[in-house]
Amino acid sequence: MNHAATVAIPTADRAQQAIGQIAVDLPGSTAVFRRLKLDFCCGGQVPLQQACASKGLPLDAVLAELAELERPSELPATESPEALVDHILARYHAVHREQLPELIRMARRVEAVHRENPDVPAGLAEHLETMEAELLDHMDKEEQILFPLFKSGGGAQALGPIHVMRDEHTGHGAQLERLMALTDDANPPRGACNTWRALYAGIAQLSDDLINHIHLENNVLFPQFEVQVQTGCGSACGCA
């Protein structure tokens, strides 16, 4: 499941790119196009600049909105708990909350329009809804319980919640495996429409983001507190 990262495209090139191709290349752009009533599926061969002109939309504003979707994954300069938590909240929690509703909408559309196609991912929307519910619950627990403990130097108090989060991460991994099985590892079938291709591109990004999110918590953030407790060294001992 090693999908290519989103590559930033120069503004001038993006303006001349067909909106259907942007929808496939830039996960999240379909929500922008849908809100602006730009047809990226059947009318997706039109360059963005032309499509905006035909609708009287300001090209620069649309390009700026699309540029915000090109999200880097670089870690903060310091791996302190406070910096890591802020990075996770902005780069992963906020992004998952944006990703899933649009993926669910597109999955419903693909399943309905292409229901006679033998390659249709039957049950995909329902599975994404299950993933969304579990992720929202998981992230709420981190934001309300675990992350405040980290920021206050919770020490031993954090071990129980960390154990729960690790168990839930394992469940998220199983959900990702099911997601990849439903979508042939996010590879659209030959002849798939732009909506289908954009759906799978978004699923590939969701998969990469969730894997990186879990890795960052399991292997970088959580061990900082587990090691403190194992060594008997908490934030109040004065050696930090």
URJO-V62130 format. One record per pair of residues at least 12 apart in sequence whose ideal C-beta (glycine too) atoms are under 7 Angstrom apart, sorted by the first residue. I is the first residue (numbers start at 1). J is the second residue. If there is no record, write none. Layout:
[[I & J] [I & J]]
//
This chain:
[[1 & 180] [1 & 185] [1 & 207] [3 & 186] [3 & 204] [3 & 207] [3 & 208] [6 & 26] [6 & 70] [8 & 70] [11 & 63] [14 & 48] [14 & 63] [14 & 66] [15 & 48] [15 & 49] [15 & 59] [15 & 63] [16 & 47] [16 & 49] [17 & 47] [17 & 48] [18 & 44] [18 & 45] [18 & 46] [18 & 47] [19 & 33] [19 & 38] [19 & 40] [19 & 44] [19 & 46] [19 & 48] [19 & 51] [20 & 40] [20 & 41] [20 & 44] [20 & 45] [20 & 194] [22 & 48] [22 & 66] [23 & 40] [23 & 44] [23 & 194] [23 & 198] [24 & 194] [24 & 197] [24 & 198] [24 & 201] [26 & 66] [26 & 69] [27 & 201] [27 & 202] [27 & 205] [28 & 69] [28 & 98] [28 & 99] [28 & 102] [29 & 66] [29 & 69] [30 & 102] [30 & 106] [30 & 198] [31 & 102] [32 & 65] [32 & 66] [36 & 55] [36 & 57] [36 & 62] [37 & 55] [38 & 51] [38 & 55] [40 & 194] [41 & 193] [41 & 194] [41 & 195] [44 & 194] [48 & 62] [71 & 91] [71 & 95] [73 & 91] [73 & 212] [75 & 87] [79 & 220] [81 & 150] [81 & 151] [81 & 221] [81 & 224] [82 & 151] [84 & 216] [84 & 220] [84 & 221] [85 & 147] [85 & 150] [85 & 151] [88 & 213] [88 & 216] [88 & 217] [92 & 209] [92 & 213] [93 & 139] [95 & 209] [96 & 135] [96 & 139] [96 & 209] [99 & 202] [99 & 206] [100 & 128] [100 & 131] [100 & 132] [102 & 202] [103 & 128] [103 & 199] [103 & 202] [103 & 203] [103 & 206] [104 & 125] [104 & 128] [104 & 129] [104 & 132] [106 & 195] [106 & 198] [106 & 199] [107 & 124] [107 & 125] [107 & 128] [107 & 199] [108 & 125] [109 & 195] [110 & 195] [110 & 196] [110 & 199] [111 & 124] [111 & 125] [114 & 196] [119 & 189] [121 & 182] [121 & 183] [123 & 182] [124 & 182] [124 & 183] [127 & 178] [127 & 179] [127 & 182] [131 & 175] [134 & 171] [134 & 175] [138 & 168] [142 & 165] [145 & 161] [146 & 158] [146 & 161] [146 & 162] [146 & 165] [149 & 161] [150 & 225] [153 & 235] [155 & 225] [155 & 228] [155 & 229] [155 & 234] [155 & 235] [156 & 229] [158 & 225] [159 & 226] [159 & 229] [162 & 222] [162 & 225] [162 & 226] [165 & 217] [166 & 218] [169 & 214] [169 & 218] [172 & 210] [172 & 214] [176 & 207] [176 & 210] [179 & 203] [179 & 207] [180 & 207] [183 & 200] [183 & 203] [186 & 200] [186 & 203] [186 & 204] [186 & 207] [187 & 200] [188 & 200]]
//
